[in-house]
Amino acid sequence: MIADQGVYTGESYMKAAVVISVILAASAMAFAALLFAVPDAGEKVSNRCSAAAFVGEPIAVIKDLPEFVSNGTPTALDGSGSSDANGLIVSYSWKISVAGLSTNLTGISVTYTFTVLDIYTIELTVTDNESKTATTSTVVEAVSDSDADGLPDWWEQKYFGNLVQGPNDDYDSDGYLNQQELDDGTNPAYKDAGPSTLSKIPVWGYAAIVAGVAAVLFVIFWPKIRKKRKEKEKQKIQYALEIEKALEGDK
């Protein structure tokens, strides 16, 4: 978040750290799969690393939600980012839980109204045409919004000192609406650079970055892996020839 003086604090850097960590982790996994999925000469296929065991499994994705949602205001829950590489997702099941109570909904996108001032767990389970499933979840906190404008009362009081401002207003005239500032964690009363670039990157953008890094690693390391395999094959052939010569000499 940006503090009142417009200085970036831990939240903004945390977002960057999360994105970088995801990219590095995915790249490391891709490289590991490349290394171990290539069998040595003579190795049985059944002994290969099962790095691709999850190929074909569906992936459940809940579109990003704000950390805080306004109590009493309908909120859209979107699972359209879910996917299945070699199949078709046929069902979307939502489970919204709070204080020991649960509500179940179905549909790629549903609308839910939070009615309790508490922390909610939102779970999405998708099923594909092969009956394979995947589940993901997120949490949000429902907070008081007495004027039902989508902006939490505490947030309006903190930055504006009243409840007059609405989500489509631009209090600090920096070109970013109050709703955008709330979603990104920036200060709506300080004219700054606005929502971070990271918050504007769609899910497919992160996937493209990871795929690009994995492709670069593949191009860099694949020749080395092939060379190593050929060397091992030559060693085995040489070893076999030596054994054959030794056996002929014993005759």
N, C-alpha and C positions, 0 to 999 in steps of 0.2 A: 504493500500500500504506500501511497505517497503521503507523507506527514503534512501538517498544516503549513509548514514552510516550503513545501514543494520538493522535499528531499526524498529520494527513493529509500525505502526501508526494506526489511527482510522479505516481505511478501513478493515484491516484483522479482527479486533475485531468486527466490524460491521457485517461481514459475520457470525461469530460465534454467535453473538447475535440474528441475524435473524433466524438462524437454531434452536437455543434453544427456541426462542419465538414461532416458528411454532410448535415445538414438544410439548411444554407446553400447547399451545392453543388447539391443536388437542386432547391432553390427557384430558384437562378440558372439552371439548365438549363431548368426548366419555363418560366420567364419568357422566356428566350432563344428557346425553341421557339415561344412565343406571338407574340413580336415578328416573327420571320423567317418563320413559316409563313403569315402573312397577306399575300397578294399585293396589289400595287397594282392599280388599275383597268386592265384591258387586259393585264395580265401573264399569260403562259401558265402553266397549272397545272404544266407540266413544269419551270418555273423556280423553283418553291417550294422552300424549304429542306426537306431530307429529315430533319427533326427526329424524325419518327415512323417512321424506317426500321426501327427495332428492334421496332416493335409486332408482337406475335405470336411473338417469339422466346422460347424457354424461359429460365427463370432458375434456375441451380443454387445451392442453399444448403445448407451443412453446419451443423448445429446446433452452437452454441458448445461447444468443448472446453476443458478447463483447460490452462494453459500447460505443466504437468507432469503426466505420467501414470505410474502405478506399473508398473514392469517385472514381467511375469508375471501381471498382473491383466487379465481380459477387459474390454474397453472397447467401449461401444456407439457406433457411427458412424451418425448419423441424417440422412437427406436429405429427410425429409418436408416440410421448409419450402420445397422447390423448387416452382416453379409455371410455368404456361403460360397466358397471358391468354386465348387463343382456341383452345386445343387441349388435348391430353392427353399427359402424360409417360408414355411406355411402357417406358422402361428407365433404370436407374440403375447406372452402372459406377464402381467404386471402384479406385483405384490407390494402394497404400501403399508408399512407397519409403524405404529407409534403407541407407546405405553401399553404394550401387550396386546393391542388390537390390530387386526389386519384387514385390508380391503383388497379384493382381487378384481382386476380389470383385464380386458383383452383388446388387442388392436395394435397396429403399428404405431399409432399416435393416439393418446388418450388425454382427457382433461380431468384434473383432480383439484378439488378445493380443500385446502388445509384448514382444519377447524380447531386444532389444539395447539396451544403455545408450547411447543416441545420439539425435540429432534426426531425427524422421520427417516426411516430407512426405505429406500425405493429399490426394488429388485426387478430385473427384467430377465425372463427366460425365453429363449427363442428355440424353435424346433424346425428342422428342415424336412425335406421330402423323404429322407431316409431314417426319420425318427431320431436323429442325433440332436442333442440339445447343448446349449451353452447358456451360462448365467453370468450376469454382472450386476453390480449394485452401487449405489451412491447414497449419501446422506445430505439432508438439508435441514435447516432450522426455521420453523414457522415463528414469525415475530409479529407483534402488534402493528396494525395499519388501520387506525381509526377512521382515516379519511378515504380508505379504499382506493388509493391512487397507485398502488404497486410499490411505493417507496416506504420502507419501514419507518415508523414514527421516531425511533431513537436516532436514525440516520439523519432525518430531516431536522430534528431538534439540535443535533450535534453540529451540523454544518450551516443551517439556515436560521436556527433559533425559533422556528415556527413550522407549521404544516401547510404553508401557502404554496410552496413549490410543487410542481408536478413532474412526472417522468419525462415529458417531452419539452421541458424548459431547459434553458442553458444559463444557469445562474451566473457563472463566471465568464460567459461569452467567449469560451475558448474553442467553440465549434463542436463540442461534444455534449450530448444531452445528459441530463441528470441520470437517466436509466443506464446509459453507457458507463458513466462514471461509477455508479453503484456496482454494476456487473464486474467492472475491472478493478475495483478497489482504489480508485483515484479520488482526489479531493475535489468535490464539485464547487468549492468556494475559492479555488486557487487556479488561475489560468496557467495550465501546464501543457505538456506535449500530448495529453489525452491518453486514451486507452493504449496499452502497449501493443506492439506488433505481434507478440506471441498470442495474444487473445484473439487476433484476427485470423490466425492460421487455422483452416478447417482440418478436420480429422484426416481427410485424404492428403492434405499437405504434409502432415507428419509422416504418413505412410510413404509418400513419395521421397521424403528426405532419407528415411531408413532404407528404402529400396535402392536409392542412389549410392549410399555409403556401402551397402552390401555388394552392389555391382562393382564398385571400385576395388573392394577387397578381393572379389572374385578375379578380376583382371590382374591384380598384383600377384596373388598367391597361387593361382591355378597353374601357371607354368612351372613354378617351383615344386608343386605337388606332383605334377606329371613327371618331372625330371627325377624326383625321388623314387617314384614307382618304377621307372625304367631302370634305375640303378639297382633296385632290389631284384627286379626280374633278371638282370644280367648276372647278379651275384648267385641267384638260384640256378640259373643255367650253367654257370661256371662250376658251381658246386656239384651239379648233376654229372657234368662231364668228367670231373675229377673222380667221382665215385665209379663211373663207368670204366674209366681207365684203370682204376685200382682193381676192379673186379676182373677185367681182362688180364691184368698182370698176374692174378692169382691162379689163372687157368693153366 
